[in-house]
């Protein structure tokens, strides 16, 4: 399969471009400097995933409640000030080291569209962290039904069709098997799995999928995807876009 058939790359943001796992771990340990030392990554991720399931609201508001749940399970400081500090740190989660440069390279050839379960406030912060690479974006605020609900993908498909793009011209790029890869394949999209956790056990800060879906393309970093596209060369549809 050639990359030249695609005109649009749609991206999961949190976990694919933004390293929210590092953000969560660093926040919990920074807010609990003594108790946090004894906690493994999985110790923290388990109640975090539970908390996000219990409090699925807007990420710029719900994370204080997620933290209170996590703190209660782990016996950590759970006062209002600490929960508020965890909430504020959500907006400061870092990009993966390769994200900004790889997105700049990909933008030369494709329309880049963010598809994120983050709300508009949180996404704006992440977009700024990523140097604002997107031509368009759909957040949980607009779609109303978060991924993996197929309605999220239907909302974006309709939005991109208004700009003249067809589903077969879209490649969905994501890390989460649970939120993105499985449902996108079921809906007929071509998918690229950026397996950020390759070599690590489990699924970290995302829910465990019922099964691991085989993607059309598979890389461990976004830079590897950009490398593969550039190695293919500016042929066919890519050549016409690059010359435009």
N, C-alpha and C positions, 0 to 999 in steps of 0.2 A: 504494500500500500504506500502510495506516494503522498507527501505532505502538500504537494502542489494542488490537490483537489480542494483544499480548505481555504476559506477567505476570512473566517472568524475563529478566534480562540476564546472560549469562555473559561473562566477561572474560578474555582473555589479559592477563597482568599485566606481564611483562618486555617492554618495547618499546612497549606500548600505554599503560600507566599510569606505569611506572617507566622513566626515560630511561637505560637501561643503556648505550647507545652513548656518551653523554656520560660516564657513569661509567667505562667502559673506557678511553676516550681520556684523560680526566683522570688516571686512575690510572697508565697507562703513562708519560705525560709527567711526572707528579710524581715517579715512581720513577726516571726517567731524564732529569733536567732538561736536560742538554746534548744527548745523542743524540736525545732526543724532539723537539727543535725542528726537526730536519730531516725528520721523518716526516710524511707526509700522513695524513689519516684513513683512506684506503683502504690505505695501507701497513700500518697497524695492524690494520684489520679483516680483511684476507685471512688472515694467520696465526692470528688469533683464531678465525675461523670454522673453519679447519682444525683447530685445537687442540681446539675444543669437540666436533668430530666424532670426533677421536681419543680424547678423554676425556669420554664422555657421562655420567659418573656424577653423584652428588648435587652440586648446585652449591655447597653449603657445604663440600665437600671437594675437588672436582676442579679448581677454578680455579687452584690453585697449579701443577698439571701443565699446564694450558692456558697459563699465563703462561710456564712454562719452554719450551714449544714456540714460543710467539711470540717470546720473547727470543732463542732459538737462531736463528730465521729472520732476525731483524732485527739481530743482533749487540748485544743489550742486556745489561745486568747480569742474571744469572740465578741468583745465589746463593740459598741457602735463606731468608735473611732477607727478600730482595726478593720472592721468590715467596710467602712467607707474608704479607707486607704486601699484595700484590695480592689474595690470597685474602680477607683481612680487609676490604679496601675494597669487596668485592662486596656486603656487607651494608649499605653506606652509599650505594649508588646513589640519586640523587635522583628524586623524582617530577617529571613534566612540570608546568610552572607551572599548568596548568588542571585537573589531575587531581583534587585534593582537593575543590575547590569543586563541580566538575561531578558527582562521585560523590555528594556530599551532595544535590544537586538530583535526581539520578536515583533515589536511594534513597527519596525521598518517594513514588514511584509504582511502583517495581519491587522485586522480590526480586533482590538482587545476589549473584552467585556467581563466585568466582575459579576459573579453570581454568589452572593454571600448571605449566610444566615445572620450575620451581624446586622444591627440596625443602621440607619443612615448616619447617626452621630458617630458610632464606633467606626463604621466604614470610612468616613471622611478622615478620621485620624490615621487609619491604616493606609489609605490612599496617599496621604501626605508622606508617611514613612516610606512608601514605595516610590516616591517622586512623581506621583499622579500620572501613571502610565495609561489609564484606561480611556477608551473612546466612549464607553457607555457602562452603566452599572445597574444592577438590580439587587436590592437589599430585602431583608425580611419585612421592612416597612411597606414596600410596594407590593411584593408578592403575597403577603398575608399568610401564606402557608409555607413554612420552612422546609428545606430539603431534609429528608428524602421524599417529601410529598411531590408526586408528579406535577401538581398544579404549579409549583415553582418553575419547573422547566417549561410548562405550557405558557406561563406568563412571559418568560423570556423569549420563547420561540415566536410568539405573537409580536413582541416588541421588535425583534430583529427582522421579522418579515416586513414590518413597516418601513424598514430601511432597505428592503430589496434582497435580503439574505435568506437562503433556503436552509432547511435543517441539514441536508447532506453537505453543506458548505461549512458546517460548524464542527470543530473538534473541541470536546470538553476536557479540560486539564485539571486534575484534582489529586489530592492525597487520600481523602477519606473513602474507603470502600463502603462504609455504611451510608454516608450522606450523599455520595456522588457517583462513584464508579458503577455500582450495581444497578441503581435506578436508571442512570443515563444509558447504559447498555440495553436495559429492558425497553426503554423508550425509543431505541433505534439510533442513538447517537454513536459516533465513533469517539472513543475515549483514550486519553493518555493518563496513565497512573504515574504520578510522581511519588515514589515510595520513600518518603522522607525517613521512615523508621526502619529501613532495611537493615538487617542484622540485629535488631532489638526484638525482644520477646513481647508479645501482646500488641494491643492497639492504643496504649497510652491514654491520652486524654479524649479519645473518641470512642463511641460505643462499638462493641464487637459485632461485626456483620454476621448474618446467618451463614454466609459462605463468601469465599474470596472469589471475586469475578475476574476472569482473565481479560486484560485490556487489549486494545489494538496496538498501543505503544506503551512501553514500560521503561522508565528511567528512575534514577535515585535522586536526581537534582534537576532543577529547571535549566541550569546551564547545559546539562547533557541534552535536553530537548533542543535548545537553541543551536548547539553544536551539530546535532543530527540534521536539522533543517538547513543549516548553512552548508553542510557537506553534500546535501542533495543538489545544491546549486539553484540559481534563479532561472528554472526552466518552466515552461508551460504557464500556468496561471500566475505563478509567483513572478515570473519574468515580466508579464504585462503589468502587474501591480507595482513592481519595483521601478519600472520605467515611467509610470504615471506621475 
